[in-house]
């Protein structure tokens, strides 16, 4: 037994309830907000559906003393995916303790009847994957996979080989999520060659790769940059260019691509602003929520909301987050609007091409070019639900903040 960590002598495995987004909303409020309720999901869901369901992935240091309690509390508040971090969040002299606590935490969480988030461990190197898996007891049942930092053509093969061995040892699906952030990928001279090799490597292990994560903080570090809270990552052009190329190589909708998740938003406290807030007043006035807009602005969440919108516009799903207050924003903007759902259904009803006016009478739906978008939209609708007609992200976000 590790000092400071309570590990049960015998862990009873119980049948846990499945995960479901927005399960903290129920009754009349949920019926008012949702035209189609989010579906439950778990580790055994289809890989692509599971990747979309990640939503806001919250990181927590493996050295946190109340780690198991924290994860359980976050799950009750709507967090559906978490990463136990052994890398940047852990000091070098605490790595061994962090590994031991990770194993003990997973074992403790396995005894809960309540749904745990999808749980991943961000390791420092490939050897740690084998080390952790070999020590797991009942906690193997609640481990979804591993996050591979600084993944590139050199480190990638060892990470993926260790992942395959872990899946064989545990005799269940275990997923990997590579983080693309290394200098060889960021530098213009080597980027195309690096992405070509990474794409080929990930294709060989497609069924084990859940999603590709973007490490924008390390990318900024390559140039000595720290993004200001008044700007989105897409305003930092050298990083935005890298993200565009990652999507180009790895996010294609032709069956060769992967779900790509958005980079972390680093801020969560108020400050003196240089620029005007990024949130228009009109949507909040329509929902009688102007004071709520001021709350979001005061917490720097207006920048986050804009960045999430730009993530989606650039082919990116979900987001890495470091603060619980960010989760509701990511999830509110992940709900499919009634208009999107209507268009997607119309597009997928026919397979003969052509164009037709949207049911909302405000745009043209092109049946073949928009087909990939419609398919992805219906996947997102399954795990995040469909808003009722007239319900906006403001309504969803304010409902979650009140809970």
N, C-alpha and C positions, 0 to 999 in steps of 0.2 A: 504494500500500500504506500502511495506517495504521500509525504508529509503535506498536510493542509488540504488534502483532497479526500472527500468521503466517498468511498466506493462500496456498493453493496456486495455482500458475500455471494448472494444468489440473486440474479436479476430475472424476474418473472416476465416473460414475453406475453403481452396482451395485444389484442387486436385494436389498433389505433384507428381513430376516425380519419377519413381522407382530408386532404387539404382543400380549401376553397377560398378564392379571393372574395373579399368583402363579407366574410361570414360574421363580422362584428355588426353588420347591418342586417336587420331582420324585421319581420312583421310588416305593418303598413308602410313603414319608411322604405323598405327594400322594394315593395310592390310599386310604390310611387316612383322610385328612381329607375327601375329596370323593366324593360320590355321583355328581355330574356335574361334569366338569372345565370350567373357564372356556374359552370359545371365543376364538380369535385375532380381532383386529380391526385396522382401519387407517383412514386418512383417507377411504377410499371406502365405508365402512360406512354403513348407513342413518343419517340424521341423528339420529333419536331414540335409536337404539342407541348411537351415538357419544357423545351427551350423557350417557347413563347411565354409559358407560364411563370418563368423565373421572375419577371417583373423587376421590382427594386431589390437588388441583392445587397444585403447589409453585411458589412465587414465588422468583426469583433476580434480583438487581440486574444490569442490563446492563453495569455497569462492573466486574464481578468479573473479575479478570485471567485466571483459569483457567476461564472460563465453559463452553467447549466440553467440556473434560475433566470438569467437574463434572456437566454434563447427561448425558454418557455414563455416568458412574459411578452417578448416581441411577437411570438406566434399568435398569442391571444389578441394582440393589437393589429394584426393583419399582415405581418411579415411572412412571406412564403418561401424565401430563399435566403440563406445566410452562409457566410464564409468564416470559418475559424482560421485566423491569420497567424501563421508561424514565420512570416517573412518580415516585411518592413515594420510591422507593429511590435516586434519582439526584439529586445536587446540581445546582442550576441551571447552574453553570459547567461541568458535565461532560456536558450533554445531547448535544452534537454528537459527542463521543467515544463516548458510549453508543450512539448510532445506528450509527456506523461499526462498532463492535464487534459489534452485533447482526447486521448484514449479514454480517460476516466469520465469525461463529460459525455462522450457518445454512449458509453455504457450506462450512465445514469439516465440519459434521455430515452433510452430504449424501454425503460420501465413505464413510461407515461402512456395513459390512454388517450390523452389529447394529441392532436396532430402536431408533429414537429415540422419546422420549415424543411425544405430541401437543404441538406447540410453538406457543405464542401469544406475541404481543408486546403488552404494555400500553403504549400510546402516550400522549402528553400532549394531543395534539389530532389532528383529522382529517387535517391536512396531512402529518403524519408517516407516515401510512399510504401515501400516494402516494410520498413520498420514499423510504421503505424498499423498497417493491415495485420501483420503477424502478432501484434499485441492486443488487437481488438477481441473483446468477448461478445456479449450480446449487442454491443454498439455497432457491430457490422450491419445490423438490420436497419439502422437509421442513417448510415453514411450513403450519400448520393454520389459523391465523387471528389475529385481533386482539382485544384487550380494550379496551373503551371506558370510561374512568373518568368518574365524575360525569355519567353519561348522563341526560338529561332531555328534555323536549319542545323545548327550545331548541337544545341541542347535538346531539341525536339525528339529525336529518335530514342534517347534514353528515357525521357518522360513517358513516351507512349508505350515503350516496351514494359516499363514498370507498371503502367496502367493495365496492360493486357494480363500480366502476371497476377495483379491484384484481383482482377475479375475472375480468373481461374481459381485462385485460392479461396475467394469468398463464394464462388459458384452463384453469382448473381450479377446483374448489370451494374457496372461502376463507370461513371462518366468522367471525362477530362474536359477542362476549359482552359485552353492556352491563353495567356495574356501577351498581346503583341505590343512591345514597348522598347525593344533593344535598339542600340545605335545603328546596327547594320540594316535594320528595317527603316529607320528614320532618315538616314543619309540618302540623298538623292542618287548618288553614284551607284549604290549597291541595292537599292530598294527593289527594283524589278526582279533581279536575280534571286533575292531573298524571298520575295513573295511567291515566285514560281516554285521554289523548292518547298516552301511551307505548304502551298496548295497541294502539291503532289504528296507530301508526307501526311497531311490530314486526310486526304482522299483514301489512303491505304487503311486508315483506321476510322473511317466515317462513322460506323455504328457506335464507336466509343466516344466520339467528340460531340458534346452536347451543344456548346456555343463557343464562339470566339470572342474574347473580351479585349477591349482597347485600353491600354495603359497610358493615358494622356499625360499624367503627371511626370512619368519618366521620360516621355517624349519631350516635354517642355524642358526638363532638366538637361537634355542634350544641348540645348541652346542657352542655358542659364536664364530661362523664362519662368515666371510664375504668373499664371493667368489671374487677372484682376476680377473681383466679384461683379464689377459692372459689365463684364464681357462674357460672351459664351466661348466655348472652345473653338467654334467656327470662325471667330474673329481673330484667332491666332493662326495666321495663314500657313506657317510651316507645319503645324500639327494638323490643321484641316486638310492639307494636301495629302498627308499620310493616311488619314482616315478615309479620304476619297479613294485612294489606291487600295486600301484593305477591302473596302466594299466592292471595288471593281474586280479584284481577284477572287475574293472569298464569299461574297454575298450575292452571287448571281442566282436568278430564279429558274435556272434551267435544270435543276437537279444536282448540279455540281457544287452549289454554295452551302453556306452554313448560316445559322442565326448569329448576327453580330450584335453585341450589347454595347450600350453607350458608356463613355468614360465618366469617372466620378465627378460630382459637384462638391467642391471642398468647403463651402461656406454655410454657416447656419446662425450667425449673429448679426444684429443690426450694426450700422456704421454710418458715417457721414458720406452722403452720396455725391459723386461728381456729375453723374448723368441722371436724366429723368427716369422714373420707373418704366419698366418694359411692359407693364400690364395696362391694357386699355380699361377705361372705367365702364364702358357700355355694358359688357357682359355681366358685371357685378350689379349695375343699376337695374338691369332686367330681372335679376334674381333677388333684388332687395338686399344686396350683400356688400354695399360700399365699405362699411367698416371692416368687413372680412378682407377686402382688397388691401386696406391699409395694414392689416396684420401680416399678410403675405409679403408686402413690400418691406415691412420692418424686419422681417426674418430673412431677407435676401432670397425669398422663394420666387420672386418674379423672374429673376435671372434663370433659376432652375427650370421654371415652367417654359420659358422661351427655349432653353437648350434642349429640353425633352421634345418640344415641337420640331426643332431643327434636326434632332436625332432621327425622328420618324420620317421627316422629309428626305433624309439622306440614306434611308434603307436600314436603319438601326432600331432594334427592339430592346426594351428594358434598359436598366442602368445600374451601375455600381453606385452605392450610397454609403456614407459613413455616419449618418445621423438619422435616428428614427423619424424625425420630422419630415424627411425627404420622401419617405415611403408613400404616403398618401398622395403626394403630387404626382409621382410616377404612375401610380395605379389609376388615379382619376383620369389621367390623359391616355391610359391604355384601354379604357372602356370604349367599345365601338359605338359611335353615335347611331341614332335611328336612321339618319340619312345615309351613312356609310353602309349600314346593314341592308337597307332597301336597294341601294345600287349594286352591292355585291350579289345579292340574290338574283336580281334581274340579269346581271352579266353571266352568271353561271347557269342560268336556265336554258340557254341556247348555246350551240357549238357550231354555228354556221357563219360566224362573222357578222359584219354589218354594224350599224350604229342605231341608237335609239335614245330618245330624250329620257332623262332621269325621271323617276316618279315624283321627284321634288320640283320638276320643271325648271331647273336652273343650270343644267349642264348636259352634255352629250356623253353617253356611255358607249365606248367602242368595245365590242364584245371580245375581240381577240387580244388587242394590246392591253386591255385592263384585266384580263383573266387571272394573271398571276397575282395582281393586287387583290382581286376579289377573293381568291383562295386564301391568301394570308389573312385577310380581314375576317373571314369566317372562322379561321383557326383562333384568332385573337378573341372573337366573339364567344367561343366556347369557354375559354378560361377567365375572361374578364367581363363577360356579359355584354348586353346591348342596352343602351339607355332608352328610356321612354321618349317619345316624341316631345320636344320642348325642354328636355332635361339636358343641361350643359355640364361641362367639367366643374363649373363653379358650384352647382348643386351637389355634385358628387363629393368634391373636395371639402366643402363646408360640412357635409354630413359626417364625413370621416373624422374631421378635426374635432367635432363635438362629442364623438363617442369616447 
